[in-house]
Amino acid sequence: MNCLGLIELSDPVSFDPVDTITSVFFDQKNLQLFSVRSGGATGVVIKSPGKPQQTFILEDKGGILAIKLSPDQKVVSVQREKTRLDFYNIEKGQPNPLEYSIHVKNKNSEIVGYIWSTDDEVVLLTDTGIEIWNITASRKLSKYLRSTSTPIFWYVSCPLTNYLFTSAKDKTNTLQVWSVKNSNVIKLQGIDLSSSVTEKDVSFISVYSQCFIRVNIVGESSKVTGIHLYSIYNDQVHLSHLLNVSVSGALGVQTLDNLILVHSLQNSSTQMFDISSPRTKQTDVGGPQEHIQILPQTSLTDKGSCIPLTYPPSWVLFRPNILIDARNGRMWTLNLKLKRVESIDEVGLCRFLLHRVGGKPFILKHLKHCLQDQTVRAEKFSLMFYYIVLSYHIHQNLGDPPTLQGVGYVQSAVQIKPAVVLDQSELYTAVFSQAEKEGVQLERVQGVLVEYLLVLSQFKFPARQFILEMFINLAVQTKQFYQMHQYIQYGVIGDSKHIACILLSLESVYPPARQIALDMMARLGNGVEELLEICLAEGKVVQAINLAGSNGLGESISARKYLEASKDLHPTTFYHVYNFFEERNLRLRGNPRFTSEDKCEPFIQQFKLMFTS
């Protein structure tokens, strides 16, 4: 087993363990653990990861079967009997001793469980149906609203939504799904299962802001041979994903940073699945997507350690990522340590990190490492850049993206928002420019940059100026002028005034560059005069003169403007510009001298001082 130390336990939160006078309860909606001593008479301690501890006293009126706070934390609900639920308003941190209650509507029914659906609404699940009650805390009143009849042996609710499903018997092959909405109980479709399950085989999980019903596929000897995920969207339920697992013994399912964790208590191991992962295949059109684990099997570790832990039977797993050991009085959360992630699949690792919160620096580090590693081929970079630009495309809500030939899993990923979005400046600063500074071969940097440009072109994103400048500079250094010419011709490098000016400066080493620049300006719909001004502003005076001459403007351009632009440049540049206008004067006037109308006296004096004194 490969222990990556990728999933580690937080520092533990301690509480009074279960014993003869202490009971422990956990509310998944509010993620609160209640440690109740002597029926509450000697204290109720509430602990929650990352939140301050709360403590209050309740009058001992018998053993407590369940206890929860309302979502707004203003009312505590306590179940002591199978037919009644009591409420106490929280005032100044303590329960008001004046209680008010609800009793099951059907006197022959017993409470199976209950949930707070809103701050002032409780859903009571009994063995004969579902009841909705309104709680008016300010008046200490409870009001029956409505109910529906259905046999319930056990139920499971979603803590993030008001979906739930029920079973009419202990072991079932049918689950009835319900939605509590606007104080109504709405019966959705049922799920017919291929094998019988018990309460421990099913749960709700939420990843990528989607709600799923998790159902274990139970084979012979109670071995779990797979996990089905049924998505609920617009009150419609359908089988959407299949996780390939094979686990004997007790199994627990949690979620962490949109990963699905499948814990095997018997083997003390954990498998990780990512429904956005490229490691999927479509079994048939419209059928569920089949997934294998995204990374090698691992184990939980203590904080700061990479030594695998043994998963004791006293652990109880709660979603999303909470572990409780009630016997020893410890509660932990699971944390993801991205700095420890490893994979021989460069594309898979990039894809994995794009969907992890805090994954940005690790993606940049990964790309930088791949650029330095000569064994990582260009097609790998093409795929990684595709997913990086795809994430940006999705983040910008730009509609359907282009598909990548031979990659069948892109369409499913489109529906999932990425956690990491990288723009061109971040890739340039952290990857491309760094690689050039750190001695990576220029040809390799250029080749990888070309793959990025091609992907940007595929998505119709214009490359930023600094990316294009780097590409052209690399083309000059590696003498790949023809490749540069082709990419401009086919639109991989977009037209811009700035690029046209850079191309003009390459005329001495690549003569066709001047015509490429002129064609680019023509496509942009800008006149030559504007290009001349840009060249002058950037100190490309000789190129500007050549461009003016080739477009019939050499006889009319202002000598003063061009001499002004060149006076602080290299002396050779100033010399050539001055000579050009002297030759023009001779050709037009029969005398090389400047006239008073030219207003070039300062430049005449500068030329004499530099070259004739």
ROLUMDREN-984042 format. One record per residue (C-alpha): y, x, z; residue in one letter. Coordinates in steps of 0.001 Angstrom, whole numbers, plus 500000, padded with zeros to 6 digits. Each point is the difference from the previous one (the first is absolute). Example, Ala and Ser with C-alpha at 12.3 -4.5 7.8 and 13.67 -1.06 7.14 Angstrom:
# residues 2
495500512300507800A/503440501370499340S/
# end
This chain:
# residues 613
500000500000500000M/503422501285499065N/502428499760502921C/503506500161498633L/501766499115503219G/501760497481497792L/499742497087502464I/500743500786503614E/500449498052503192L/503411499749501592S/500636500906503595D/498200497308502024P/501729497109501730V/498342499493503389S/499367496664501693F/497853498616502796D/496444499855498649P/497794496936500148V/498319499509503382D/499173497220502471T/503669499104500573I/501592501077496695T/499707498323496601S/501385501442496757V/501225498012496986F/501530501047496683F/502309497894497846D/499819501138496369Q/503097498070498948K/502358501823502373N/497765503086500395L/500126499604503776Q/497357500937502550L/499917497933503212F/498446501483503114S/499612497089502433V/499124500658503655R/498715497243502305S/500828497229497553G/503558501345499753G/500746499697503732A/500168503767500464T/501587500662496623G/499880499610496244V/500812503253498193V/500813499826496280I/499824503145497897K/500640500469496313S/500094503183497890P/503481501473499950G/501567497297502204K/500992499873503679P/497523498601502498Q/500533496478501350Q/498768498755503377T/500042496589501631F/498162497903502564I/498145496718499457L/498730497613502645E/496223500297500232D/498657496643498781K/496592501262498942G/498555502437497513G/501914500534496761I/498189499482496686L/502916500988497735A/503645500994500326I/502703500566497347K/503762500137499667L/501878497985497398S/501292502058497049P/503523499965501457D/498593501094503401Q/501620497052501816K/496870498056500985V/496675501165501387V/496955497838499227S/496983500110502311V/496606498397499482Q/498007499493503197R/497926496981498961E/498138499059496825K/502118496904499501T/503506501055501036R/502678502572499188L/502842500735502446D/503474501333499206F/502587501859502083Y/503515500864498860N/500951503650500412I/503280500209501897E/501496503366500972K/496715501693499223G/497848497719502189Q/498150496724499321P/501671496895501397N/497372498507502365P/500595496486498576L/497260499642497452E/499508497507497192Y/496779499477498107S/498148498598497022I/496579498398500165H/497660499707497038V/500598496729498167K/496309499187499796N/498794499791503581K/496470500967498917N/501208503241498405S/500280503524501360E/502432502736499017I/498487502734497822V/503309501893499828G/503681499676499193Y/502807501786498143I/503780499908500070W/500970499123496433S/503760500134500727T/502265500503503011D/499617496344500935D/496691498959498443E/496413500456501190V/496860499434497930V/497133498905502218L/496493500508498584L/497324497870501630T/496352499512499234D/500892496745498206T/503178500885498125G/503433501615499710I/503007498655501931E/503674500902499635I/502327499737502987W/503751500506500325N/501249501882503061I/503573499291501129T/500574502752502570A/503528498930500946S/498682496625501180R/496553501227501087K/498372497475497673L/497016500068497685S/499581497509497176K/496931499246497928Y/500814500039496265L/496832499552497973R/496391501102499645S/497073500181497625T/496324499472500758S/497530502768499207T/497156501556501998P/500904503523501230I/497607502447501594F/502282503001499533W/503150500828498073Y/502048503001498828V/503782499921499497S/502352502331498151C/502613501453502387P/502519500551497191L/499690496619498287T/498957496538501085N/496726500085498116Y/496727499585501848L/496388499250499207F/497335498202502009T/496237499828500231S/498024496943501097A/497140502066501454K/499226503408501450D/498447501375496802K/501369498633496773T/500169500488496248N/503138497851499644T/503530500663501241L/502673497315499942Q/503510501359499423V/503097498281501450W/503737500447499821S/502415498913502715V/503306499277498331K/503000497887500995N/498114498580503009S/497135498896497748N/496395501122499728V/499116500471496330I/496372500260498999K/499507502629497317L/496847500748498078Q/496869501202501728G/498237503283499370I/496300499839499173D/498297503237500967L/496887501579498535S/498663500800503479S/500474498674503516S/502592501635502251V/501109499821503610T/503473500328501483E/499767503797500200K/499424500207496229D/503320498454498974V/503712500488500630S/503436499874498455F/501559503256498807I/503374500648498413S/500770502847497597V/502845500377497504Y/501566496801501388S/496957498015498892Q/497731497966502260C/496233500356499525F/496931498500501627I/497500502758500653R/496330498990499810V/497125502419500558N/497071499725497616I/497086500106502438V/496591501080498736G/496647500590501639E/499907501323503565S/503660498941500343S/501084502890497758K/503416499516498388V/499600500752496289T/503563499247498928G/503257498300500958I/501600497154498073H/503759499464500147L/501236496494499179Y/503709499885499263S/502163497026500996I/502986499443497762Y/501930496738499623N/497293498362502137D/497352500989497432Q/496972502004501116V/498008502226497660H/497753503042500187L/502121502971498880S/498478503237501335H/496600501449500873L/499752503057502243L/496853502046499500N/498659500789503464V/496564500411501507S/500131499905503802V/497331499339502570S/500885498836503479G/503383498869501298A/502843500182497505L/503750499677500547G/502756499474497423V/503645500940500555Q/503038500795497878T/502370502958500154L/502886500703497619D/498446497571497484N/496633501752500213L/496905498013500965I/497985501869502626L/496302499211500367V/498666501443503256H/496290500513500608S/499494500074503772L/496394501111499593Q/500882503051497886N/503433500670501591S/501496500120496507S/502772498301498064T/500345499206496306Q/503412499417498399M/500686497588497145F/503193499424498045D/500171496929497771I/502763501698497987S/497739502974499387S/499102501115496475P/496425500421501176R/499106496447499072T/498228498179497238K/500116496421498839Q/496523498509500168T/500912497248497526D/503110498361498653V/501520497879502742G/497484501258502551G/500645502065503129P/501025503631499783Q/497383502342501348E/501153502882502220H/498455503157501353I/501520501926502897Q/503224501771499076I/499300503205501964L/496869501573501488P/498523498344503071Q/501747501168503147T/500138499399503751S/502678499112502503L/501390502907501995T/502118500441503094D/503692500731499519K/500510503511498653G/496268500598499574S/497604500191497082C/496858499588502087I/498152496737499196P/499826497457502805L/496950498007500999T/500717496276499636Y/498861498518503355P/498641496435500202P/502780499126502478S/502588500185497194W/501355496692498719V/501919500140496718L/502984497774499320F/502067499715496855R/501957501562498634P/499304503365501656N/499437499564503745I/497054501246502032L/499341498715503536I/497526501266502555D/500217497279502663A/497267501597502075R/502015503194500464N/503493498505499755G/501251501753496845R/501782498766496871M/500816502080496916W/501490499542496559T/498657501834496960L/502376502332498180N/499779501506496516L/500625503761499680K/500852500519496344L/500483503748500389K/496229500308500432R/498955498081496911V/497899501945497490E/498353499062496722S/498609501804496971I/501289497113497874D/503631500927499260E/500834496650498407V/498244498005502717G/501884501874502723L/503334499369498284C/499153496316499664R/498937499852503657F/503256501554501218L/502180497729497861L/498846497046502096H/500379501593503420R/503144499653502088V/501431503490500426G/498005501318497053G/502968501329497990K/500140503606501298P/496239500312499663F/500035498830496366I/502697502535499168L/498025502712501769K/496846498922498151H/501726500119496590L/501472503400500776K/496559501315500971H/498456498562496808C/502689501674497897L/499171503347501590Q/496257499423499525D/499143501075496451Q/496740498002500086T/501808496624500123V/500139498876496377R/502868498291498193A/498197496651499776E/499841499894503816K/503774500342500137F/500336497291497377S/498053497596502224L/501857500970503164M/503375499601498294F/498858496660498606Y/499365498645503484Y/503214501499501372I/502104498415497265V/497966496787500270L/500931499812503688S/503671500344499091Y/499589497325497310H/498410497581502479I/502607500767502645H/502759499131497529Q/498308496677499086N/500103500806496292L/497150497722498934G/496732500994498365D/499707503781499640P/498341501819497100P/496268500497500466T/498314503353499847L/497146500209497539Q/496623500478501643G/501227498981503455V/498700496540500826G/501316499655503522Y/503726500040499322V/500389496238499682Q/498786499361503535S/502312502662501397A/502999498359498377V/499916497184502552Q/500297502404502940I/503329501424501087K/499848503769500558P/501088501517503293A/501439503090498304V/502512500065497159V/500913503332498397L/502924500400497627D/500652502756497486Q/502351501949502259S/497375500311502738E/497350501283497592L/502464502423498449Y/501242501376503335T/496690500207501891A/497535500765497199V/501305501239496636F/502918502190501062S/498010501410502934Q/497078500909497762A/502280501950497684E/501493501890502953K/496588500781501502E/498652501735496935G/497862497333498355V/499593500925496328Q/502792498500497926L/497519498686497432E/498184498049502724R/503212498590501468V/501066498991496504Q/496651498373499243G/500040497945503207V/503634499018499440L/499040498794496518V/497343497725501543E/502677498515502263Y/502371499463497070L/497262498260498029L/499266497620502876V/503699499223500450L/500197499265496280S/496939497735500249Q/501799497943502657F/503256500183497998K/501795501738502870F/502642502453498720P/499518503492501385A/502869501158502225R/502304502762498802Q/498639502684502339F/496427499312498854I/501004500323496340L/502016503149500652E/497004501562501689M/497738499067497098F/502394501489497431I/500490503154502066N/496225500423500259L/499653499423496264A/502526502784499376V/498263502393502421Q/496557499310498534T/501373499724496433K/498482496525499594Q/502865498811497787F/497829498009497646Y/498516498012502897Q/503505499295501287M/501012498892496499H/497044497607499798Q/500662498411503395Y/503600499350499033I/498946498645496615Q/497475497585501510Y/502276498833502817G/498201501632502933V/503324501705500686I/502710497372499791G/503353500427498332D/503003501021502080S/503290501809499469K/499072502630502548H/496691500804498316I/501776500169496632A/502326502646501418C/497076502003501389I/498327499861496592L/503160501300498333L/499886503035502270S/496484500774498729L/501094500355496388E/499877503818500127S/496325500028501082V/498900496815498237Y/502201499157496979P/498716496396499578P/501406499217503463A/503483499350498579R/498767497332497620Q/497894498442502774I/503148499759502131A/501990498422497176L/497240497466499308D/499896499183503700M/503734499365500122M/499733497837496905A/497304497892501659R/502212499663503055L/502790498683497788G/502503502605501204N/502329502022497741G/499945503731499578V/503367500192501750E/498426498783503232E/497242502578499741L/502617502687499445L/501793498948503176E/496748500134501965I/499242503477498692C/503469501227500924L/499702498522503491A/496717501866500470E/501376503316498679G/498024499888496738K/503065500914497894V/498229501942497241V/497475497186499553Q/502879497521499827A/501732502042497264I/496766500203497996N/499445496265500421L/503585499257498892A/499617502218496952G/496731498381498911S/501631496568500189N/503172500838498041G/502229500260503060L/500388503784500107G/503405499930498319E/501512497386502347S/498853500850503495I/502677501208502444S/500124503790500396A/501775499639503344R/497291497666501429K/497136502300498999Y/501728503170501143L/500794498289503300E/496321499082500384A/498848503583499341S/502639502067501824K/498007500221503237D/496600500425498367L/498305503255499080H/502429502340498151P/497720500022496965T/500193496217499785T/503800500068500211F/500071502740497330Y/497886497992497532H/502018496824500546V/503305501854499516Y/498667501653496809N/498851496637498647F/503508498582500204F/501573503187498609E/497697499734496973E/500880496314499681R/503716500851500089N/499501502605497294L/498033497581497851R/502480497129500385L/503317501885500234R/499323503413498526G/500836501577503383N/497793500374503108P/502891499477502411R/500413496843502101F/503221497997499559T/502206498706502798S/498631496494499340E/496522501233500974D/501301500735503542K/497518502847500346C/502335502714501375E/498091500351503347P/496743500582498122F/501641502503497612I/501138502003502999Q/496544499727501638Q/498322501245496808F/502371502973499732K/499446500876503639L/496196499780499730M/499337501543496604F/503016501995498639T/501505501727503014S/
# end
